[in-house]
């Protein structure tokens, strides 16, 4: 699982997380599940990079890609989706993958 490799599960279940509101813990768990599912579905075809939305890099990415709803996903530096629509995220990954495959076929 990607999230366990990144140490997210330990951070999520650590004692300091008990201080966060329930909705934050639920959202974090849901994003971790999504990342694991995306990794399972697209194992060797994608690279996943997690960026904290409140870090300087995260703020820069929000401004650069003009996404302000979280969670937000930037796919291949071009496609973006924000919010909790997993099918939209899958569709975006599939679309970008097909486009890359077409370019390689030329």
C-alpha positions in Angstrom: 0.0 0.0 0.0 1.3 3.4 -1.0 0.0 5.1 2.2 1.8 2.7 4.4 5.0 3.1 2.4 4.8 6.9 2.9 4.0 6.5 6.5 0.6 8.0 6.2 -1.2 5.3 8.1 1.1 5.8 11.1 0.6 9.5 11.0 -3.2 9.1 10.7 -3.4 6.7 13.6 -0.8 8.5 15.8 -1.8 10.0 19.1 -1.5 13.6 17.8 -4.3 12.9 15.2 -6.7 12.4 18.1 -6.6 16.1 18.5 -8.0 16.7 15.0 -11.8 17.0 14.3 -13.5 13.8 13.1 -14.3 15.2 9.7 -10.6 15.8 9.1 -9.7 12.3 10.2 -12.4 10.9 7.9 -11.2 13.0 4.9 -7.6 11.9 5.5 -8.6 8.3 5.6 -10.7 8.6 2.5 -7.8 10.2 0.6 -5.4 7.5 1.7 -7.9 4.9 0.5 -8.2 6.7 -2.9 -4.4 6.7 -3.2 -4.2 3.0 -2.5 -6.9 2.3 -5.0 -5.2 4.4 -7.7 -1.9 2.7 -7.0 -3.6 -0.7 -7.3 -5.4 0.2 -10.6 -2.5 1.9 -12.3 0.5 0.3 -10.6 3.3 0.7 -13.1 1.8 3.4 -15.3 1.8 6.3 -12.9 3.8 8.0 -10.2 2.0 9.4 -7.2 3.4 12.5 -5.4 1.6 13.8 -2.3 1.9 17.4 -1.5 0.6 19.0 1.7 -1.8 21.7 0.6 -0.7 24.0 3.4 3.0 23.8 2.6 4.7 26.5 0.4 4.8 24.0 -2.5 1.1 23.1 -2.0 0.1 26.7 -2.0 2.1 27.3 -5.1 0.5 24.3 -6.8 -3.0 25.6 -5.9 -2.3 29.0 -7.4 -0.5 27.6 -10.5 -3.3 25.1 -11.3 -6.1 27.3 -10.0 -7.6 24.7 -7.7 -8.8 25.7 -4.3 -11.1 22.8 -3.3 -9.6 19.9 -1.6 -8.7 17.2 -2.2 -7.2 18.2 -5.5 -5.4 16.0 -8.0 -3.1 17.3 -10.8 -2.6 14.6 -13.5 0.5 14.9 -15.7 0.8 18.6 -14.9 -2.2 19.4 -17.2 -5.4 17.7 -16.1 -6.9 18.6 -12.7 -9.9 17.6 -10.6 -10.9 18.6 -7.2 -13.4 17.2 -4.7 -14.7 13.8 -3.9 -15.7 12.4 -7.3 -13.5 9.3 -7.7 -14.9 8.5 -11.1 -13.9 11.9 -12.3 -10.3 11.2 -11.1 -10.2 7.8 -12.8 -11.5 9.3 -16.0 -8.9 12.0 -15.9 -6.1 9.5 -15.4 -7.4 7.3 -18.2 -7.7 10.3 -20.5 -4.2 11.5 -19.8 -2.8 7.9 -20.2 -4.5 7.5 -23.6 -3.1 10.9 -24.7 0.4 9.9 -23.7 0.0 6.6 -25.4 -1.1 8.3 -28.7 1.9 10.6 -28.5 4.3 7.7 -28.1 2.7 5.9 -31.0 3.7 8.7 -33.4 
